[in-house]
Amino acid sequence: MIASHPVSSFLSDRYMYHLVLNDPEAFPPVRPEDYAAALGVTLSEVRLVCALVDDFELRYAAAKLNLTEGTARSDAKSIFEKVNVSRQSALVRLAILPTH
């Protein structure tokens, strides 16, 4: 949970890009345990959420965590249910937007 300030958005042929500037001093870092408790997920699920925020593509997040893509997909579905979202983009948005 960090302060995010959208600066601009633009479209390419296939993807929409959104530039976000983050002020790390706007909110203090959140401990993974607190983040897990706030979202109602496990610590391993928090690691997957963080990897998805960093890499966005599930296959890269899985590789970063030494998971198979199938395991990461199954874990992501479990997270979606717990935080009541249906898309990975909604999960990433939930993870990066400030809650204050």
C-alpha positions in Angstrom: 0.0 0.0 0.0 1.8 3.0 -1.3 0.9 6.5 -2.4 0.3 6.4 -6.1 -0.2 9.4 -8.2 -1.3 8.8 -11.8 0.6 11.0 -14.1 -0.5 9.9 -17.5 -2.0 7.1 -19.5 -1.5 6.3 -23.1 -2.4 3.5 -25.6 -0.2 1.5 -27.8 -1.5 -0.9 -30.4 -2.3 -3.6 -27.9 -1.7 -2.3 -24.4 -2.7 0.6 -22.2 0.2 2.0 -20.2 -0.3 3.9 -17.0 2.5 5.9 -15.5 2.4 6.0 -11.7 4.8 7.9 -9.5 5.1 6.6 -6.0 6.1 8.6 -2.9 7.6 6.0 -0.5 7.5 8.5 2.3 3.8 9.2 2.0 2.9 6.0 3.8 5.3 3.9 5.9 6.1 0.4 4.6 3.5 -2.2 5.5 4.8 -5.4 7.1 3.8 -8.5 5.1 2.0 -9.9 8.2 -0.2 -6.8 8.5 -0.8 -6.8 4.7 -1.9 -10.5 4.9 -4.2 -9.8 7.9 -5.7 -6.8 6.1 -6.5 -8.7 2.9 -7.3 -12.0 4.7 -4.7 -13.9 2.8 -1.6 -16.0 3.7 2.0 -14.8 3.7 2.7 -16.9 0.6 -0.3 -15.3 -1.1 1.1 -11.9 -0.2 4.3 -12.8 -1.9 2.4 -13.7 -5.0 0.5 -10.4 -4.9 3.7 -8.5 -4.6 5.3 -10.5 -7.5 2.2 -9.7 -9.6 2.5 -6.0 -8.8 6.2 -6.1 -9.8 5.9 -8.3 -12.9 2.2 -8.2 -13.7 2.4 -11.4 -15.8 1.6 -14.5 -13.9 4.3 -16.6 -15.6 7.0 -14.1 -14.5 5.6 -13.9 -11.0 5.5 -17.7 -10.8 9.1 -17.9 -12.0 10.3 -15.3 -9.4 8.7 -17.4 -6.6 9.9 -20.8 -8.0 6.3 -21.9 -8.6 4.8 -23.6 -11.6 2.5 -21.5 -13.6 -0.4 -23.8 -12.6 0.3 -23.4 -8.9 0.5 -19.7 -9.2 -2.8 -19.6 -11.2 -4.5 -21.7 -8.5 -3.1 -19.5 -5.8 -4.2 -16.4 -7.6 -7.8 -17.7 -8.0 -7.8 -18.4 -4.2 -6.6 -14.8 -3.6 -9.3 -13.4 -6.0 -12.0 -15.2 -4.0 -10.6 -14.0 -0.6 -10.4 -10.3 -1.7 -13.6 -10.4 -3.9 -12.1 -9.5 -7.2 -12.4 -11.4 -10.5 -9.4 -10.1 -12.5 -5.7 -9.9 -11.9 -5.8 -6.2 -12.8 -8.3 -5.5 -10.1 -6.1 -7.4 -7.6 -3.0 -5.3 -8.6 -5.0 -2.1 -8.3 -6.2 -3.1 -4.9 -2.7 -3.8 -3.8 -1.2 -0.5 -5.0 -3.8 2.0 -4.2 -3.7 3.8 -0.8 -6.3 2.9 1.7 -6.1 6.0 3.7 
